[in-house]
Amino acid sequence: VIRRIVRYGSGHTILNPPTPAQLARLDEEMSRAGRKMSELITTGLVFPSFPGPDAPADLARSIEESLPPFLEAGVDRITIKPSQFIEDPAEFSAFLEETDRRIEALL
């Protein structure tokens, strides 16, 4: 994966925050290829925390559990899948506002 990121990538999505050793290895490989880590856009994924089998995921809990480790790792972007958190498309605007508010609170 690292070889492909170094050779072709302009970014990558991480499922778990990388360890310092993993970041060091990627940085080393990027340097060898004449590239800089700052060229890569890193995206972290907000994992849904479902309260039960028949309900949408709890947005507040999902953000509170997923986001801090990614922020510590220095991700540039966060990906969140709205359909895991809302059932009615009419709720989309309110979902975006709440998501923005909750993320801003952690920054």
Protein Blocks (a to p, Z undefined) as FASTA:
>chain_A
ZZmmmmmmgbdcdfbdcdfklmmmmmmmmmmnopafklpccddddddddfbfkbccdfkl
mmmmmmmmmmmnopabdcddfklmbmblklmmmmmmmmmmmmmmmZZ
